[in-house]
Amino acid sequence: MPAYIILANFTDQGARAIKDSPDRFEAFKSLAEVAGVSVKSVHWTTGAYDMVLVTEGSEEASMSLNLKMASLGNVRTQTLRGFSVSEMRKMLANVK
């Protein structure tokens, strides 16, 4: 199953309601499960990003979930496709 690393920053709207952040995450997690995406981990972070999430799901389900998250207006995200060791080994087998 494809893995995605989501780097998130709070918008002004999300920052104003910062105390709701854990509850918003739980709502996101429920939406993800319904969409067929599993949340592997979430971390509120310091530095360039406010949150980092790791999810797994199909490309279509993950994209739909990202669009839904964007429409709510609490965070802006950058999503990275992650590859496991076995996926990387398979790709490297084609490198000559």
Backbone as JSON Lines, residues from 0, in Angstrom:
{"i":0,"aa":"M","n":[0.85,-1.18,0.0],"ca":[0.0,0.0,0.0],"c":[0.89,1.24,0.0]}
{"i":1,"aa":"P","n":[0.65,2.2,-0.89],"ca":[1.48,3.4,-0.93],"c":[1.45,4.17,0.4]}
{"i":2,"aa":"A","n":[2.61,4.68,0.76],"ca":[2.74,5.49,1.98],"c":[2.9,6.95,1.59]}
{"i":3,"aa":"Y","n":[2.34,7.83,2.42],"ca":[2.43,9.27,2.19],"c":[2.85,9.96,3.48]}
{"i":4,"aa":"I","n":[3.76,10.91,3.35],"ca":[4.18,11.74,4.46],"c":[3.55,13.11,4.22]}
{"i":5,"aa":"I","n":[2.75,13.56,5.17],"ca":[2.04,14.83,5.03],"c":[2.66,15.83,5.99]}
{"i":6,"aa":"L","n":[3.17,16.93,5.42],"ca":[3.74,18.02,6.19],"c":[2.69,19.11,6.25]}
{"i":7,"aa":"A","n":[2.28,19.51,7.44],"ca":[1.16,20.44,7.58],"c":[1.54,21.67,8.39]}
{"i":8,"aa":"N","n":[0.99,22.8,7.97],"ca":[1.1,24.06,8.72],"c":[-0.3,24.58,8.98]}
{"i":9,"aa":"F","n":[-0.51,25.11,10.17],"ca":[-1.8,25.7,10.51],"c":[-2.02,26.97,9.7]}
{"i":10,"aa":"T","n":[-3.22,27.16,9.22],"ca":[-3.62,28.44,8.63],"c":[-3.97,29.37,9.78]}
{"i":11,"aa":"D","n":[-4.28,30.61,9.46],"ca":[-4.73,31.54,10.51],"c":[-5.97,30.98,11.2]}
{"i":12,"aa":"Q","n":[-6.88,30.42,10.42],"ca":[-8.1,29.82,10.98],"c":[-7.76,28.68,11.92]}
{"i":13,"aa":"G","n":[-6.86,27.8,11.51],"ca":[-6.47,26.68,12.34],"c":[-5.75,27.12,13.6]}
{"i":14,"aa":"A","n":[-4.93,28.15,13.5],"ca":[-4.2,28.65,14.67],"c":[-5.14,29.3,15.67]}
{"i":15,"aa":"R","n":[-6.17,30.01,15.18],"ca":[-7.12,30.65,16.1],"c":[-7.86,29.61,16.93]}
{"i":16,"aa":"A","n":[-8.06,28.43,16.36],"ca":[-8.78,27.36,17.07],"c":[-7.81,26.23,17.43]}
{"i":17,"aa":"I","n":[-6.59,26.59,17.84],"ca":[-5.53,25.62,18.11],"c":[-5.93,24.58,19.16]}
{"i":18,"aa":"K","n":[-6.75,24.98,20.12],"ca":[-7.15,24.04,21.16],"c":[-7.97,22.88,20.61]}
{"i":19,"aa":"D","n":[-8.54,23.06,19.43],"ca":[-9.33,22.0,18.79],"c":[-8.48,21.06,17.95]}
{"i":20,"aa":"S","n":[-7.19,21.32,17.86],"ca":[-6.33,20.54,16.97],"c":[-6.39,19.03,17.23]}
{"i":21,"aa":"P","n":[-6.3,18.56,18.47],"ca":[-6.41,17.11,18.68],"c":[-7.77,16.54,18.24]}
{"i":22,"aa":"D","n":[-8.84,17.3,18.49],"ca":[-10.16,16.84,18.06],"c":[-10.28,16.85,16.54]}
{"i":23,"aa":"R","n":[-9.7,17.86,15.9],"ca":[-9.72,17.91,14.43],"c":[-8.95,16.73,13.86]}
{"i":24,"aa":"F","n":[-7.83,16.37,14.52],"ca":[-7.09,15.2,14.05],"c":[-7.94,13.94,14.17]}
{"i":25,"aa":"E","n":[-8.63,13.76,15.28],"ca":[-9.48,12.57,15.44],"c":[-10.56,12.51,14.36]}
{"i":26,"aa":"A","n":[-11.13,13.67,14.02],"ca":[-12.13,13.72,12.94],"c":[-11.48,13.36,11.61]}
{"i":27,"aa":"F","n":[-10.26,13.88,11.36],"ca":[-9.52,13.53,10.15],"c":[-9.27,12.04,10.08]}
{"i":28,"aa":"K","n":[-8.85,11.46,11.2],"ca":[-8.56,10.02,11.24],"c":[-9.8,9.21,10.9]}
{"i":29,"aa":"S","n":[-10.96,9.62,11.4],"ca":[-12.21,8.94,11.08],"c":[-12.53,9.06,9.6]}
{"i":30,"aa":"L","n":[-12.37,10.25,9.03],"ca":[-12.58,10.45,7.59],"c":[-11.64,9.57,6.78]}
{"i":31,"aa":"A","n":[-10.4,9.5,7.23],"ca":[-9.4,8.69,6.53],"c":[-9.82,7.22,6.51]}
{"i":32,"aa":"E","n":[-10.24,6.71,7.64],"ca":[-10.64,5.3,7.72],"c":[-11.8,5.0,6.77]}
{"i":33,"aa":"V","n":[-12.78,5.91,6.73],"ca":[-13.93,5.74,5.84],"c":[-13.46,5.74,4.38]}
{"i":34,"aa":"A","n":[-12.45,6.57,4.07],"ca":[-11.93,6.68,2.71],"c":[-11.0,5.53,2.34]}
{"i":35,"aa":"G","n":[-10.65,4.69,3.31],"ca":[-9.73,3.59,3.02],"c":[-8.27,3.94,3.21]}
{"i":36,"aa":"V","n":[-8.02,5.01,3.95],"ca":[-6.65,5.45,4.24],"c":[-6.38,5.21,5.72]}
{"i":37,"aa":"S","n":[-5.25,4.6,6.03],"ca":[-4.92,4.39,7.44],"c":[-3.85,5.4,7.87]}
{"i":38,"aa":"V","n":[-4.06,5.97,9.05],"ca":[-3.1,6.92,9.62],"c":[-2.14,6.11,10.47]}
{"i":39,"aa":"K","n":[-0.89,6.09,10.06],"ca":[0.13,5.3,10.77],"c":[0.71,6.06,11.95]}
{"i":40,"aa":"S","n":[0.86,7.4,11.8],"ca":[1.35,8.2,12.93],"c":[1.03,9.66,12.69]}
{"i":41,"aa":"V","n":[0.99,10.4,13.78],"ca":[0.82,11.85,13.74],"c":[1.72,12.44,14.81]}
{"i":42,"aa":"H","n":[2.33,13.57,14.48],"ca":[3.2,14.26,15.42],"c":[3.0,15.76,15.26]}
{"i":43,"aa":"W","n":[2.75,16.46,16.36],"ca":[2.78,17.92,16.35],"c":[4.25,18.26,16.52]}
{"i":44,"aa":"T","n":[4.76,19.18,15.72],"ca":[6.2,19.38,15.66],"c":[6.59,20.85,15.83]}
{"i":45,"aa":"T","n":[7.85,21.05,16.12],"ca":[8.44,22.39,16.12],"c":[9.25,22.52,14.85]}
{"i":46,"aa":"G","n":[9.54,23.73,14.46],"ca":[10.34,23.93,13.25],"c":[9.48,24.38,12.09]}
{"i":47,"aa":"A","n":[9.84,23.96,10.9],"ca":[9.21,24.44,9.67],"c":[7.76,24.0,9.51]}
{"i":48,"aa":"Y","n":[7.38,22.9,10.15],"ca":[6.02,22.37,10.02],"c":[5.39,22.21,11.39]}
{"i":49,"aa":"D","n":[4.07,22.37,11.44],"ca":[3.35,22.25,12.7],"c":[2.95,20.81,13.0]}
{"i":50,"aa":"M","n":[2.77,20.01,11.94],"ca":[2.38,18.61,12.11],"c":[3.02,17.78,11.0]}
{"i":51,"aa":"V","n":[3.28,16.51,11.33],"ca":[3.73,15.53,10.34],"c":[2.88,14.29,10.54]}
{"i":52,"aa":"L","n":[2.3,13.81,9.45],"ca":[1.48,12.6,9.49],"c":[2.03,11.59,8.5]}
{"i":53,"aa":"V","n":[1.89,10.32,8.81],"ca":[2.22,9.25,7.88],"c":[0.95,8.46,7.67]}
{"i":54,"aa":"T","n":[0.58,8.3,6.39],"ca":[-0.63,7.56,6.05],"c":[-0.32,6.52,5.0]}
{"i":55,"aa":"E","n":[-1.24,5.57,4.85],"ca":[-1.15,4.58,3.78],"c":[-2.51,4.45,3.14]}
{"i":56,"aa":"G","n":[-2.52,4.4,1.82],"ca":[-3.77,4.22,1.1],"c":[-3.54,4.35,-0.39]}
{"i":57,"aa":"S","n":[-4.56,4.06,-1.16],"ca":[-4.43,4.18,-2.61],"c":[-4.21,5.64,-2.98]}
{"i":58,"aa":"E","n":[-3.69,5.84,-4.17],"ca":[-3.45,7.2,-4.65],"c":[-4.75,8.0,-4.71]}
{"i":59,"aa":"E","n":[-5.81,7.37,-5.21],"ca":[-7.09,8.04,-5.35],"c":[-7.68,8.4,-3.99]}
{"i":60,"aa":"A","n":[-7.67,7.46,-3.06],"ca":[-8.23,7.71,-1.73],"c":[-7.42,8.78,-1.0]}
{"i":61,"aa":"S","n":[-6.11,8.73,-1.13],"ca":[-5.25,9.7,-0.45],"c":[-5.45,11.1,-1.02]}
{"i":62,"aa":"M","n":[-5.58,11.2,-2.34],"ca":[-5.79,12.51,-2.96],"c":[-7.15,13.08,-2.56]}
{"i":63,"aa":"S","n":[-8.17,12.26,-2.56],"ca":[-9.5,12.72,-2.14],"c":[-9.48,13.22,-0.7]}
{"i":64,"aa":"L","n":[-8.78,12.49,0.16],"ca":[-8.67,12.89,1.56],"c":[-7.92,14.22,1.7]}
{"i":65,"aa":"N","n":[-6.84,14.39,0.93],"ca":[-6.09,15.65,0.96],"c":[-6.96,16.82,0.5]}
{"i":66,"aa":"L","n":[-7.77,16.61,-0.52],"ca":[-8.66,17.66,-1.01],"c":[-9.7,18.02,0.04]}
{"i":67,"aa":"K","n":[-10.25,17.02,0.71],"ca":[-11.21,17.27,1.77],"c":[-10.56,18.07,2.9]}
{"i":68,"aa":"M","n":[-9.35,17.67,3.28],"ca":[-8.63,18.36,4.35],"c":[-8.39,19.82,3.95]}
{"i":69,"aa":"A","n":[-8.0,20.06,2.72],"ca":[-7.75,21.42,2.25],"c":[-9.03,22.26,2.29]}
{"i":70,"aa":"S","n":[-10.15,21.64,1.96],"ca":[-11.41,22.38,1.9],"c":[-11.87,22.86,3.27]}
{"i":71,"aa":"L","n":[-11.4,22.24,4.33],"ca":[-11.79,22.63,5.69],"c":[-11.08,23.9,6.15]}
{"i":72,"aa":"G","n":[-9.91,24.19,5.55],"ca":[-9.25,25.46,5.79],"c":[-8.41,25.61,7.04]}
{"i":73,"aa":"N","n":[-8.14,24.54,7.77],"ca":[-7.36,24.65,9.01],"c":[-5.87,24.43,8.82]}
{"i":74,"aa":"V","n":[-5.49,23.74,7.76],"ca":[-4.08,23.47,7.5],"c":[-3.78,23.58,6.01]}
{"i":75,"aa":"R","n":[-2.53,23.86,5.7],"ca":[-1.99,23.78,4.35],"c":[-0.98,22.65,4.39]}
{"i":76,"aa":"T","n":[-0.97,21.83,3.35],"ca":[-0.13,20.64,3.4],"c":[0.79,20.52,2.19]}
{"i":77,"aa":"Q","n":[1.84,19.75,2.4],"ca":[2.69,19.23,1.34],"c":[2.69,17.73,1.55]}
{"i":78,"aa":"T","n":[2.42,16.98,0.5],"ca":[2.35,15.53,0.63],"c":[3.46,14.9,-0.19]}
{"i":79,"aa":"L","n":[4.18,14.0,0.44],"ca":[5.3,13.3,-0.19],"c":[4.98,11.81,-0.28]}
{"i":80,"aa":"R","n":[5.25,11.2,-1.41],"ca":[5.1,9.76,-1.54],"c":[6.33,9.12,-0.93]}
{"i":81,"aa":"G","n":[6.13,8.22,0.02],"ca":[7.24,7.51,0.66],"c":[7.37,6.1,0.11]}
{"i":82,"aa":"F","n":[8.57,5.57,0.12],"ca":[8.83,4.23,-0.39],"c":[9.5,3.39,0.69]}
{"i":83,"aa":"S","n":[9.05,2.17,0.84],"ca":[9.63,1.24,1.82],"c":[10.96,0.71,1.3]}
{"i":84,"aa":"V","n":[11.68,0.01,2.16],"ca":[12.94,-0.61,1.76],"c":[12.71,-1.58,0.61]}
{"i":85,"aa":"S","n":[11.67,-2.42,0.7],"ca":[11.44,-3.4,-0.36],"c":[11.05,-2.71,-1.67]}
{"i":86,"aa":"E","n":[10.27,-1.62,-1.6],"ca":[9.94,-0.88,-2.82],"c":[11.19,-0.26,-3.43]}
{"i":87,"aa":"M","n":[12.05,0.27,-2.59],"ca":[13.28,0.89,-3.08],"c":[14.19,-0.15,-3.73]}
{"i":88,"aa":"R","n":[14.3,-1.32,-3.1],"ca":[15.13,-2.39,-3.69],"c":[14.61,-2.78,-5.07]}
{"i":89,"aa":"K","n":[13.3,-2.86,-5.21],"ca":[12.7,-3.22,-6.49],"c":[13.03,-2.18,-7.55]}
{"i":90,"aa":"M","n":[12.92,-0.91,-7.19],"ca":[13.25,0.16,-8.15],"c":[14.73,0.16,-8.49]}
{"i":91,"aa":"L","n":[15.58,-0.07,-7.5],"ca":[17.01,-0.06,-7.75],"c":[17.47,-1.24,-8.6]}
{"i":92,"aa":"A","n":[16.67,-2.29,-8.63],"ca":[17.02,-3.44,-9.49],"c":[17.03,-3.05,-10.95]}
{"i":93,"aa":"N","n":[16.33,-1.99,-11.3],"ca":[16.28,-1.51,-12.69],"c":[17.36,-0.5,-13.0]}
{"i":94,"aa":"V","n":[18.14,-0.09,-11.99],"ca":[19.21,0.88,-12.21],"c":[20.44,0.13,-12.7]}
{"i":95,"aa":"K","n":[20.96,0.57,-13.82],"ca":[22.13,-0.12,-14.39],"c":[23.33,0.76,-14.35]}
